[in-house]
Amino acid sequence: MEKLTAKEEEIMQVLWKVEQSFVKDMLPYFTDPPLHYNTVSTIIRNLEEKGYVGHQAYGNTHQYYPIISKEDYQNRFVLKKVVSDYFDDSYKNLVSYFAKKDKISVDELKEIITMIEKGQ
């Protein structure tokens, strides 16, 4: 499985949100800049070839759905890359960064510790 382009990720974000969709129903989600039907259709077929998206045929039209969950993608590419590139491959450094910047409270840290202890 390969990392997606920015536009592919944008389309996957919509599919993860709506769970299944026809291309025409996805268009309102792309407003800045708006994407043309053919552009979305081409990208979604590429996503299907890459194994990220499946479809259900209804005559000449297709309803698309994600095969890879958002969580799986985040774990493989997004979070791993951020921790690797910015936090020396250390989740401890990541958490301490947010603690130092007052982006995470003591109660939230305690909740994380409890989750780790319970193996969640």
N, CA, C and O atoms as a Tinker XYZ file with bonds, in Angstrom:
   480  protein
     1  N      0.847000   -1.171000    0.000000    73     2
     2  CA     0.000000    0.000000    0.000000    64     1     3
     3  C      0.895000    1.237000    0.000000    63     2     4     5
     4  O      1.862000    1.320000    0.757000    81     3
     5  N      0.559000    2.185000   -0.854000    73     3     6
     6  CA     1.362000    3.393000   -0.961000    64     5     7
     7  C      0.641000    4.603000   -0.390000    63     6     8     9
     8  O     -0.587000    4.631000   -0.304000    81     7
     9  N      1.423000    5.599000   -0.001000    73     7    10
    10  CA     0.865000    6.848000    0.517000    64     9    11
    11  C      0.120000    7.547000   -0.605000    63    10    12    13
    12  O      0.527000    7.490000   -1.765000    81    11
    13  N     -0.958000    8.199000   -0.256000    73    11    14
    14  CA    -1.793000    8.876000   -1.240000    64    13    15
    15  C     -1.314000   10.302000   -1.504000    63    14    16    17
    16  O     -0.635000   10.912000   -0.679000    81    15
    17  N     -1.687000   10.814000   -2.674000    73    15    18
    18  CA    -1.438000   12.216000   -2.984000    64    17    19
    19  C     -2.411000   13.072000   -2.165000    63    18    20    21
    20  O     -3.348000   12.552000   -1.559000    81    19
    21  N     -2.179000   14.377000   -2.154000    73    19    22
    22  CA    -3.052000   15.285000   -1.394000    64    21    23
    23  C     -4.499000   15.209000   -1.890000    63    22    24    25
    24  O     -5.426000   15.171000   -1.080000    81    23
    25  N     -4.700000   15.187000   -3.200000    73    23    26
    26  CA    -6.065000   15.110000   -3.752000    64    25    27
    27  C     -6.716000   13.761000   -3.442000    63    26    28    29
    28  O     -7.910000   13.696000   -3.152000    81    27
    29  N     -5.927000   12.688000   -3.506000    73    27    30
    30  CA    -6.466000   11.373000   -3.161000    64    29    31
    31  C     -6.886000   11.346000   -1.696000    63    30    32    33
    32  O     -7.940000   10.806000   -1.358000    81    31
    33  N     -6.066000   11.926000   -0.830000    73    31    34
    34  CA    -6.431000   11.989000    0.592000    64    33    35
    35  C     -7.699000   12.812000    0.792000    63    34    36    37
    36  O     -8.545000   12.463000    1.615000    81    35
    37  N     -7.829000   13.894000    0.046000    73    35    38
    38  CA    -9.017000   14.743000    0.148000    64    37    39
    39  C    -10.277000   13.955000   -0.206000    63    38    40    41
    40  O    -11.299000   14.077000    0.469000    81    39
    41  N    -10.203000   13.159000   -1.250000    73    39    42
    42  CA   -11.351000   12.345000   -1.653000    64    41    43
    43  C    -11.615000   11.239000   -0.626000    63    42    44    45
    44  O    -12.767000   10.947000   -0.305000    81    43
    45  N    -10.550000   10.631000   -0.118000    73    43    46
    46  CA   -10.729000    9.596000    0.912000    64    45    47
    47  C    -11.370000   10.185000    2.164000    63    46    48    49
    48  O    -12.191000    9.525000    2.801000    81    47
    49  N    -11.010000   11.416000    2.527000    73    47    50
    50  CA   -11.625000   12.051000    3.697000    64    49    51
    51  C    -13.144000   12.105000    3.535000    63    50    52    53
    52  O    -13.884000   11.857000    4.487000    81    51
    53  N    -13.601000   12.427000    2.332000    73    51    54
    54  CA   -15.044000   12.467000    2.073000    64    53    55
    55  C    -15.638000   11.065000    2.184000    63    54    56    57
    56  O    -16.670000   10.878000    2.829000    81    55
    57  N    -14.993000   10.083000    1.562000    73    55    58
    58  CA   -15.526000    8.714000    1.627000    64    57    59
    59  C    -15.544000    8.180000    3.057000    63    58    60    61
    60  O    -16.492000    7.501000    3.451000    81    59
    61  N    -14.505000    8.481000    3.838000    73    59    62
    62  CA   -14.515000    8.041000    5.237000    64    61    63
    63  C    -15.657000    8.703000    6.000000    63    62    64    65
    64  O    -16.249000    8.098000    6.895000    81    63
    65  N    -15.956000    9.927000    5.647000    73    63    66
    66  CA   -17.027000   10.656000    6.337000    64    65    67
    67  C    -18.413000   10.129000    5.962000    63    66    68    69
    68  O    -19.243000    9.879000    6.836000    81    67
    69  N    -18.659000    9.962000    4.667000    73    67    70
    70  CA   -20.002000    9.573000    4.215000    64    69    71
    71  C    -20.181000    8.057000    4.081000    63    70    72    73
    72  O    -21.308000    7.577000    3.961000    81    71
    73  N    -19.086000    7.307000    4.102000    73    71    74
    74  CA   -19.042000    5.843000    4.065000    64    73    75
    75  C    -19.288000    5.235000    2.692000    63    74    76    77
    76  O    -18.684000    4.211000    2.371000    81    75
    77  N    -20.136000    5.813000    1.883000    73    75    78
    78  CA   -20.341000    5.369000    0.506000    64    77    79
    79  C    -20.965000    6.509000   -0.280000    63    78    80    81
    80  O    -21.745000    7.296000    0.257000    81    79
    81  N    -20.611000    6.591000   -1.564000    73    79    82
    82  CA   -21.109000    7.730000   -2.332000    64    81    83
    83  C    -20.931000    7.518000   -3.824000    63    82    84    85
    84  O    -20.022000    6.816000   -4.266000    81    83
    85  N    -21.814000    8.138000   -4.588000    73    83    86
    86  CA   -21.638000    8.275000   -6.015000    64    85    87
    87  C    -20.763000    9.506000   -6.243000    63    86    88    89
    88  O    -20.732000   10.405000   -5.403000    81    87
    89  N    -20.059000    9.554000   -7.363000    73    87    90
    90  CA   -19.169000   10.687000   -7.644000    64    89    91
    91  C    -19.941000   12.002000   -7.594000    63    90    92    93
    92  O    -19.470000   12.968000   -6.994000    81    91
    93  N    -21.108000   12.055000   -8.208000    73    91    94
    94  CA   -21.882000   13.304000   -8.269000    64    93    95
    95  C    -22.245000   13.818000   -6.870000    63    94    96    97
    96  O    -22.352000   15.027000   -6.662000    81    95
    97  N    -22.432000   12.907000   -5.920000    73    95    98
    98  CA   -22.799000   13.307000   -4.565000    64    97    99
    99  C    -21.595000   13.784000   -3.750000    63    98   100   101
   100  O    -21.755000   14.379000   -2.684000    81    99
   101  N    -20.392000   13.518000   -4.258000    73    99   102
   102  CA   -19.179000   13.959000   -3.570000    64   101   103
   103  C    -18.802000   15.390000   -3.949000    63   102   104   105
   104  O    -18.118000   16.069000   -3.183000    81   103
   105  N    -19.233000   15.851000   -5.104000    73   103   106
   106  CA   -18.800000   17.145000   -5.632000    64   105   107
   107  C    -19.022000   18.324000   -4.684000    63   106   108   109
   108  O    -18.155000   19.195000   -4.614000    81   107
   109  N    -20.139000   18.400000   -3.949000    73   107   110
   110  CA   -20.333000   19.547000   -3.040000    64   109   111
   111  C    -19.281000   19.649000   -1.925000    63   110   112   113
   112  O    -19.139000   20.708000   -1.314000    81   111
   113  N    -18.560000   18.587000   -1.658000    73   111   114
   114  CA   -17.535000   18.613000   -0.616000    64   113   115
   115  C    -16.253000   19.295000   -1.084000    63   114   116   117
   116  O    -15.396000   19.625000   -0.264000    81   115
   117  N    -16.115000   19.509000   -2.378000    73   115   118
   118  CA   -14.901000   20.096000   -2.937000    64   117   119
   119  C    -15.207000   21.494000   -3.458000    63   118   120   121
   120  O    -15.599000   21.675000   -4.611000    81   119
   121  N    -15.018000   22.475000   -2.586000    73   119   122
   122  CA   -15.402000   23.840000   -2.951000    64   121   123
   123  C    -14.227000   24.802000   -3.097000    63   122   124   125
   124  O    -14.368000   25.854000   -3.722000    81   123
   125  N    -13.084000   24.464000   -2.539000    73   123   126
   126  CA   -11.962000   25.410000   -2.568000    64   125   127
   127  C    -10.667000   24.729000   -2.963000    63   126   128   129
   128  O     -9.915000   24.335000   -2.072000    81   127
   129  N    -10.369000   24.570000   -4.189000    73   127   130
   130  CA   -11.183000   24.922000   -5.370000    64   129   131
   131  C    -12.166000   23.796000   -5.683000    63   130   132   133
   132  O    -11.966000   22.655000   -5.267000    81   131
   133  N    -13.224000   24.123000   -6.415000    73   131   134
   134  CA   -14.173000   23.084000   -6.808000    64   133   135
   135  C    -13.508000   22.098000   -7.763000    63   134   136   137
   136  O    -12.680000   22.477000   -8.591000    81   135
   137  N    -13.880000   20.837000   -7.635000    73   135   138
   138  CA   -13.338000   19.816000   -8.525000    64   137   139
   139  C    -14.404000   19.398000   -9.528000    63   138   140   141
   140  O    -15.578000   19.270000   -9.181000    81   139
   141  N    -13.996000   19.191000  -10.754000    73   139   142
   142  CA   -14.887000   18.758000  -11.828000    64   141   143
   143  C    -15.228000   17.277000  -11.652000    63   142   144   145
   144  O    -14.436000   16.509000  -11.106000    81   143
   145  N    -16.380000   16.899000  -12.107000    73   143   146
   146  CA   -16.842000   15.507000  -12.034000    64   145   147
   147  C    -15.787000   14.548000  -12.581000    63   146   148   149
   148  O    -15.473000   13.543000  -11.943000    81   147
   149  N    -15.238000   14.853000  -13.762000    73   147   150
   150  CA   -14.260000   13.957000  -14.393000    64   149   151
   151  C    -12.998000   13.817000  -13.551000    63   150   152   153
   152  O    -12.394000   12.745000  -13.512000    81   151
   153  N    -12.600000   14.882000  -12.885000    73   151   154
   154  CA   -11.412000   14.839000  -12.029000    64   153   155
   155  C    -11.635000   13.888000  -10.864000    63   154   156   157
   156  O    -10.796000   13.033000  -10.582000    81   155
   157  N    -12.764000   14.040000  -10.193000    73   155   158
   158  CA   -13.080000   13.177000   -9.050000    64   157   159
   159  C    -13.212000   11.731000   -9.520000    63   158   160   161
   160  O    -12.728000   10.813000   -8.858000    81   159
   161  N    -13.860000   11.531000  -10.650000    73   159   162
   162  CA   -14.047000   10.183000  -11.184000    64   161   163
   163  C    -12.705000    9.519000  -11.493000    63   162   164   165
   164  O    -12.509000    8.344000  -11.182000    81   163
   165  N    -11.787000   10.261000  -12.098000    73   163   166
   166  CA   -10.465000    9.719000  -12.418000    64   165   167
   167  C     -9.696000    9.373000  -11.152000    63   166   168   169
   168  O     -9.102000    8.300000  -11.055000    81   167
   169  N     -9.708000   10.284000  -10.180000    73   167   170
   170  CA    -8.974000   10.043000   -8.930000    64   169   171
   171  C     -9.551000    8.852000   -8.185000    63   170   172   173
   172  O     -8.805000    8.039000   -7.638000    81   171
   173  N    -10.853000    8.743000   -8.160000    73   171   174
   174  CA   -11.466000    7.641000   -7.416000    64   173   175
   175  C    -11.181000    6.297000   -8.089000    63   174   176   177
   176  O    -11.041000    5.282000   -7.406000    81   175
   177  N    -11.094000    6.281000   -9.425000    73   175   178
   178  CA   -10.714000    5.038000  -10.110000    64   177   179
   179  C     -9.258000    4.675000   -9.789000    63   178   180   181
   180  O     -8.924000    3.499000   -9.639000    81   179
   181  N     -8.395000    5.695000   -9.687000    73   179   182
   182  CA    -7.003000    5.447000   -9.278000    64   181   183
   183  C     -6.954000    4.873000   -7.868000    63   182   184   185
   184  O     -6.171000    3.966000   -7.588000    81   183
   185  N     -7.795000    5.406000   -6.980000    73   183   186
   186  CA    -7.865000    4.893000   -5.605000    64   185   187
   187  C     -8.329000    3.437000   -5.600000    63   186   188   189
   188  O     -7.877000    2.631000   -4.787000    81   187
   189  N     -9.221000    3.123000   -6.503000    73   187   190
   190  CA    -9.702000    1.742000   -6.606000    64   189   191
   191  C     -8.570000    0.823000   -7.079000    63   190   192   193
   192  O     -8.404000   -0.279000   -6.557000    81   191
   193  N     -7.799000    1.277000   -8.058000    73   191   194
   194  CA    -6.666000    0.488000   -8.549000    64   193   195
   195  C     -5.612000    0.279000   -7.461000    63   194   196   197
   196  O     -4.949000   -0.758000   -7.425000    81   195
   197  N     -5.460000    1.263000   -6.578000    73   195   198
   198  CA    -4.481000    1.175000   -5.487000    64   197   199
   199  C     -4.982000    0.330000   -4.321000    63   198   200   201
   200  O     -4.222000    0.028000   -3.401000    81   199
   201  N     -6.268000   -0.056000   -4.355000    73   199   202
   202  CA    -6.826000   -0.904000   -3.307000    64   201   203
   203  C     -7.425000   -0.167000   -2.126000    63   202   204   205
   204  O     -7.685000   -0.770000   -1.085000    81   203
   205  N     -7.645000    1.128000   -2.275000    73   203   206
   206  CA    -8.230000    1.916000   -1.191000    64   205   207
   207  C     -9.750000    1.975000   -1.252000    63   206   208   209
   208  O    -10.411000    2.172000   -0.231000    81   207
   209  N    -10.302000    1.806000   -2.447000    73   207   210
   210  CA   -11.731000    2.020000   -2.679000    64   209   211
   211  C    -12.304000    0.837000   -3.440000    63   210   212   213
   212  O    -11.649000    0.255000   -4.305000    81   211
   213  N    -13.539000    0.495000   -3.102000    73   211   214
   214  CA   -14.287000   -0.503000   -3.848000    64   213   215
   215  C    -15.551000    0.138000   -4.399000    63   214   216   217
   216  O    -15.834000    1.298000   -4.098000    81   215
   217  N    -16.307000   -0.590000   -5.193000    73   215   218
   218  CA   -17.559000   -0.027000   -5.701000    64   217   219
   219  C    -18.638000   -1.095000   -5.850000    63   218   220   221
   220  O    -18.366000   -2.291000   -5.955000    81   219
   221  N    -19.848000   -0.615000   -5.853000    73   219   222
   222  CA   -21.029000   -1.420000   -6.138000    64   221   223
   223  C    -21.642000   -0.827000   -7.404000    63   222   224   225
   224  O    -21.961000    0.361000   -7.437000    81   223
   225  N    -21.808000   -1.634000   -8.433000    73   223   226
   226  CA   -22.356000   -1.147000   -9.706000    64   225   227
   227  C    -23.877000   -1.125000   -9.661000    63   226   228   229
   228  O    -24.516000   -2.057000   -9.174000    81   227
   229  N    -24.437000   -0.047000  -10.177000    73   227   230
   230  CA   -25.876000    0.103000  -10.356000    64   229   231
   231  C    -26.086000    0.523000  -11.806000    63   230   232   233
   232  O    -26.134000    1.715000  -12.107000    81   231
   233  N    -26.208000   -0.431000  -12.685000    73   231   234
   234  CA   -26.286000   -0.112000  -14.114000    64   233   235
   235  C    -24.959000    0.479000  -14.576000    63   234   236   237
   236  O    -23.904000   -0.139000  -14.434000    81   235
   237  N    -25.031000    1.688000  -15.131000    73   235   238
   238  CA   -23.825000    2.351000  -15.637000    64   237   239
   239  C    -23.120000    3.211000  -14.597000    63   238   240   241
   240  O    -22.085000    3.809000  -14.891000    81   239
   241  N    -23.651000    3.281000  -13.414000    73   239   242
   242  CA   -23.055000    4.137000  -12.383000    64   241   243
   243  C    -22.505000    3.278000  -11.245000    63   242   244   245
   244  O    -22.892000    2.122000  -11.070000    81   243
   245  N    -21.601000    3.867000  -10.486000    73   243   246
   246  CA   -20.956000    3.134000   -9.398000    64   245   247
   247  C    -21.060000    3.918000   -8.093000    63   246   248   249
   248  O    -20.894000    5.138000   -8.053000    81   247
   249  N    -21.338000    3.179000   -7.046000    73   247   250
   250  CA   -21.312000    3.756000   -5.704000    64   249   251
   251  C    -20.016000    3.268000   -5.052000    63   250   252   253
   252  O    -19.770000    2.066000   -4.953000    81   251
   253  N    -19.196000    4.223000   -4.611000    73   251   254
   254  CA   -17.874000    3.902000   -4.081000    64   253   255
   255  C    -17.873000    3.883000   -2.560000    63   254   256   257
   256  O    -18.655000    4.583000   -1.917000    81   255
   257  N    -16.994000    3.079000   -2.001000    73   255   258
   258  CA   -16.858000    2.983000   -0.546000    64   257   259
   259  C    -15.394000    2.699000   -0.209000    63   258   260   261
   260  O    -14.680000    2.089000   -1.005000    81   259
   261  N    -14.946000    3.140000    0.969000    73   259   262
   262  CA   -13.550000    2.897000    1.350000    64   261   263
   263  C    -13.336000    1.442000    1.753000    63   262   264   265
   264  O    -14.175000    0.847000    2.430000    81   263
   265  N    -12.223000    0.885000    1.338000    73   263   266
   266  CA   -11.829000   -0.458000    1.761000    64   265   267
   267  C    -10.887000   -0.355000    2.957000    63   266   268   269
   268  O    -10.929000   -1.186000    3.865000    81   267
   269  N    -10.050000    0.656000    2.950000    73   267   270
   270  CA    -9.093000    0.909000    4.028000    64   269   271
   271  C     -9.709000    1.917000    4.992000    63   270   272   273
   272  O    -10.190000    2.966000    4.564000    81   271
   273  N     -9.699000    1.614000    6.277000    73   271   274
   274  CA   -10.275000    2.540000    7.252000    64   273   275
   275  C     -9.363000    3.749000    7.449000    63   274   276   277
   276  O     -8.159000    3.689000    7.199000    81   275
   277  N     -9.952000    4.820000    7.891000    73   275   278
   278  CA    -9.194000    6.034000    8.169000    64   277   279
   279  C     -8.123000    5.764000    9.225000    63   278   280   281
   280  O     -7.000000    6.257000    9.118000    81   279
   281  N     -8.471000    4.990000   10.229000    73   279   282
   282  CA    -7.526000    4.667000   11.305000    64   281   283
   283  C     -6.328000    3.880000   10.768000    63   282   284   285
   284  O     -5.187000    4.157000   11.140000    81   283
   285  N     -6.579000    2.912000    9.905000    73   283   286
   286  CA    -5.481000    2.144000    9.314000    64   285   287
   287  C     -4.552000    3.047000    8.515000    63   286   288   289
   288  O     -3.330000    2.936000    8.617000    81   287
   289  N     -5.128000    3.931000    7.728000    73   287   290
   290  CA    -4.317000    4.843000    6.920000    64   289   291
   291  C     -3.502000    5.770000    7.815000    63   290   292   293
   292  O     -2.311000    5.973000    7.582000    81   291
   293  N     -4.141000    6.332000    8.838000    73   291   294
   294  CA    -3.433000    7.213000    9.765000    64   293   295
   295  C     -2.264000    6.492000   10.419000    63   294   296   297
   296  O     -1.168000    7.043000   10.522000    81   295
   297  N     -2.496000    5.269000   10.858000    73   295   298
   298  CA    -1.442000    4.502000   11.525000    64   297   299
   299  C     -0.278000    4.201000   10.593000    63   298   300   301
   300  O      0.878000    4.233000   11.015000    81   299
   301  N     -0.570000    3.909000    9.335000    73   299   302
   302  CA     0.487000    3.539000    8.390000    64   301   303
   303  C      1.272000    4.729000    7.862000    63   302   304   305
   304  O      2.480000    4.627000    7.649000    81   303
   305  N      0.610000    5.844000    7.650000    73   303   306
   306  CA     1.264000    6.932000    6.936000    64   305   307
   307  C      1.314000    8.254000    7.695000    63   306   308   309
   308  O      2.377000    8.870000    7.788000    81   307
   309  N      0.204000    8.692000    8.229000    73   307   310
   310  CA     0.135000   10.042000    8.781000    64   309   311
   311  C      0.886000   10.138000   10.099000    63   310   312   313
   312  O      1.868000   10.874000   10.204000    81   311
   313  N      0.438000    9.413000   11.086000    73   311   314
   314  CA     1.038000    9.526000   12.414000    64   313   315
   315  C      2.485000    9.059000   12.409000    63   314   316   317
   316  O      3.350000    9.692000   13.015000    81   315
   317  N      2.747000    7.966000   11.733000    73   315   318
   318  CA     4.104000    7.431000   11.670000    64   317   319
   319  C      5.063000    8.458000   11.081000    63   318   320   321
   320  O      6.174000    8.631000   11.584000    81   319
   321  N      4.641000    9.141000   10.017000    73   319   322
   322  CA     5.494000   10.142000    9.367000    64   321   323
   323  C      5.721000   11.344000   10.262000    63   322   324   325
   324  O      6.844000   11.838000   10.355000    81   323
   325  N      4.683000   11.822000   10.919000    73   323   326
   326  CA     4.817000   12.975000   11.814000    64   325   327
   327  C      5.774000   12.643000   12.956000    63   326   328   329
   328  O      6.673000   13.426000   13.263000    81   327
   329  N      5.581000   11.487000   13.580000    73   327   330
   330  CA     6.447000   11.105000   14.703000    64   329   331
   331  C      7.876000   10.915000   14.216000    63   330   332   333
   332  O      8.821000   11.316000   14.895000    81   331
   333  N      8.038000   10.318000   13.068000    73   331   334
   334  CA     9.379000   10.089000   12.521000    64   333   335
   335  C     10.064000   11.399000   12.138000    63   334   336   337
   336  O     11.217000   11.630000   12.502000    81   335
   337  N      9.358000   12.254000   11.406000    73   335   338
   338  CA     9.967000   13.471000   10.868000    64   337   339
   339  C     10.159000   14.580000   11.897000    63   338   340   341
   340  O     11.106000   15.359000   11.794000    81   339
   341  N      9.272000   14.660000   12.886000    73   339   342
   342  CA     9.300000   15.807000   13.789000    64   341   343
   343  C      9.608000   15.472000   15.248000    63   342   344   345
   344  O      9.919000   16.368000   16.033000    81   343
   345  N      9.527000   14.202000   15.618000    73   343   346
   346  CA     9.700000   13.842000   17.028000    64   345   347
   347  C     10.700000   12.705000   17.232000    63   346   348   349
   348  O     10.589000   11.942000   18.192000    81   347
   349  N     11.669000   12.593000   16.334000    73   347   350
   350  CA    12.759000   11.617000   16.452000    64   349   351
   351  C     12.258000   10.192000   16.695000    63   350   352   353
   352  O     12.852000    9.441000   17.469000    81   351
   353  N     11.167000    9.831000   16.030000    73   351   354
   354  CA    10.593000    8.485000   16.164000    64   353   355
   355  C     10.180000    8.155000   17.596000    63   354   356   357
   356  O     10.201000    6.989000   17.990000    81   355
   357  N      9.807000    9.164000   18.377000    73   355   358
   358  CA     9.471000    8.964000   19.784000    64   357   359
   359  C      8.075000    9.510000   20.088000    63   358   360   361
   360  O      7.826000   10.710000   19.973000    81   359
   361  N      7.175000    8.612000   20.476000    73   359   362
   362  CA     5.837000    9.054000   20.882000    64   361   363
   363  C      5.911000    9.832000   22.196000    63   362   364   365
   364  O      5.084000   10.708000   22.450000    81   363
   365  N      6.886000    9.517000   23.015000    73   363   366
   366  CA     7.104000   10.269000   24.250000    64   365   367
   367  C      7.393000   11.729000   23.913000    63   366   368   369
   368  O      6.852000   12.633000   24.549000    81   367
   369  N      8.242000   11.961000   22.918000    73   367   370
   370  CA     8.539000   13.332000   22.497000    64   369   371
   371  C      7.294000   14.034000   21.967000    63   370   372   373
   372  O      7.102000   15.228000   22.194000    81   371
   373  N      6.459000   13.292000   21.268000    73   371   374
   374  CA     5.211000   13.855000   20.749000    64   373   375
   375  C      4.315000   14.322000   21.885000    63   374   376   377
   376  O      3.836000   15.456000   21.877000    81   375
   377  N      4.089000   13.452000   22.862000    73   375   378
   378  CA     3.210000   13.797000   23.988000    64   377   379
   379  C      3.811000   14.937000   24.810000    63   378   380   381
   380  O      3.094000   15.848000   25.225000    81   379
   381  N      5.118000   14.891000   25.047000    73   379   382
   382  CA     5.742000   15.949000   25.846000    64   381   383
   383  C      5.679000   17.291000   25.113000    63   382   384   385
   384  O      5.573000   18.337000   25.753000    81   383
   385  N      5.743000   17.270000   23.793000    73   383   386
   386  CA     5.600000   18.504000   23.013000    64   385   387
   387  C      4.250000   19.160000   23.313000    63   386   388   389
   388  O      4.181000   20.359000   23.585000    81   387
   389  N      3.187000   18.371000   23.263000    73   387   390
   390  CA     1.856000   18.926000   23.524000    64   389   391
   391  C      1.713000   19.374000   24.977000    63   390   392   393
   392  O      1.032000   20.363000   25.252000    81   391
   393  N      2.337000   18.672000   25.896000    73   391   394
   394  CA     2.289000   19.070000   27.309000    64   393   395
   395  C      3.007000   20.407000   27.500000    63   394   396   397
   396  O      2.511000   21.285000   28.205000    81   395
   397  N      4.162000   20.557000   26.877000    73   395   398
   398  CA     4.931000   21.804000   27.007000    64   397   399
   399  C      4.208000   22.992000   26.382000    63   398   400   401
   400  O      4.340000   24.122000   26.852000    81   399
   401  N      3.455000   22.738000   25.337000    73   399   402
   402  CA     2.728000   23.814000   24.646000    64   401   403
   403  C      1.339000   24.043000   25.244000    63   402   404   405
   404  O      0.539000   24.795000   24.687000    81   403
   405  N      1.052000   23.396000   26.375000    73   403   406
   406  CA    -0.253000   23.505000   27.032000    64   405   407
   407  C     -1.409000   23.132000   26.105000    63   406   408   409
   408  O     -2.485000   23.728000   26.162000    81   407
   409  N     -1.168000   22.137000   25.250000    73   407   410
   410  CA    -2.206000   21.656000   24.340000    64   409   411
   411  C     -2.889000   20.405000   24.881000    63   410   412   413
   412  O     -3.847000   19.902000   24.295000    81   411
   413  N     -2.379000   19.910000   26.013000    73   411   414
   414  CA    -2.965000   18.729000   26.634000    64   413   415
   415  C     -2.955000   18.960000   28.142000    63   414   416   417
   416  O     -1.964000   19.428000   28.704000    81   415
   417  N     -4.053000   18.632000   28.778000    73   415   418
   418  CA    -4.181000   18.886000   30.211000    64   417   419
   419  C     -3.666000   17.700000   31.024000    63   418   420   421
   420  O     -3.457000   16.610000   30.493000    81   419
   421  N     -3.470000   17.930000   32.305000    73   419   422
   422  CA    -3.043000   16.866000   33.212000    64   421   423
   423  C     -4.094000   15.756000   33.227000    63   422   424   425
   424  O     -3.748000   14.574000   33.227000    81   423
   425  N     -5.368000   16.130000   33.238000    73   423   426
   426  CA    -6.441000   15.122000   33.233000    64   425   427
   427  C     -6.396000   14.271000   31.964000    63   426   428   429
   428  O     -6.616000   13.061000   32.020000    81   427
   429  N     -6.113000   14.899000   30.824000    73   427   430
   430  CA    -6.013000   14.141000   29.583000    64   429   431
   431  C     -4.808000   13.200000   29.612000    63   430   432   433
   432  O     -4.886000   12.074000   29.121000    81   431
   433  N     -3.704000   13.656000   30.182000    73   431   434
   434  CA    -2.528000   12.795000   30.321000    64   433   435
   435  C     -2.828000   11.600000   31.227000    63   434   436   437
   436  O     -2.419000   10.475000   30.940000    81   435
   437  N     -3.543000   11.854000   32.319000    73   435   438
   438  CA    -3.929000   10.759000   33.219000    64   437   439
   439  C     -4.830000    9.764000   32.495000    63   438   440   441
   440  O     -4.713000    8.554000   32.684000    81   439
   441  N     -5.723000   10.284000   31.671000    73   439   442
   442  CA    -6.618000    9.411000   30.897000    64   441   443
   443  C     -5.806000    8.555000   29.923000    63   442   444   445
   444  O     -6.094000    7.370000   29.759000    81   443
   445  N     -4.810000    9.131000   29.283000    73   443   446
   446  CA    -3.943000    8.379000   28.370000    64   445   447
   447  C     -3.186000    7.285000   29.135000    63   446   448   449
   448  O     -3.082000    6.155000   28.660000    81   447
   449  N     -2.668000    7.617000   30.300000    73   447   450
   450  CA    -1.953000    6.635000   31.111000    64   449   451
   451  C     -2.880000    5.481000   31.491000    63   450   452   453
   452  O     -2.481000    4.317000   31.441000    81   451
   453  N     -4.109000    5.803000   31.868000    73   451   454
   454  CA    -5.081000    4.762000   32.228000    64   453   455
   455  C     -5.366000    3.866000   31.018000    63   454   456   457
   456  O     -5.472000    2.647000   31.159000    81   455
   457  N     -5.491000    4.468000   29.830000    73   455   458
   458  CA    -5.732000    3.679000   28.628000    64   457   459
   459  C     -4.554000    2.753000   28.335000    63   458   460   461
   460  O     -4.747000    1.600000   27.950000    81   459
   461  N     -3.353000    3.249000   28.515000    73   459   462
   462  CA    -2.159000    2.432000   28.272000    64   461   463
   463  C     -2.108000    1.272000   29.271000    63   462   464   465
   464  O     -1.808000    0.138000   28.897000    81   463
   465  N     -2.401000    1.559000   30.532000    73   463   466
   466  CA    -2.381000    0.515000   31.564000    64   465   467
   467  C     -3.433000   -0.564000   31.288000    63   466   468   469
   468  O     -3.214000   -1.738000   31.585000    81   467
   469  N     -4.569000   -0.164000   30.720000    73   467   470
   470  CA    -5.620000   -1.126000   30.414000    64   469   471
   471  C     -5.393000   -1.817000   29.080000    63   470   472   473
   472  O     -6.124000   -2.740000   28.721000    81   471
   473  N     -4.379000   -1.369000   28.344000    73   471   474
   474  CA    -4.063000   -1.992000   27.055000    64   473   475
   475  C     -5.004000   -1.607000   25.944000    63   474   476   477
   476  O     -5.216000   -2.398000   25.024000    81   475
   477  N     -5.572000   -0.434000   25.991000    73   475   478
   478  CA    -6.523000    0.004000   24.950000    64   477   479
   479  C     -5.815000    0.627000   23.800000    63   478   480
   480  O     -6.454000    1.051000   22.838000    81   479
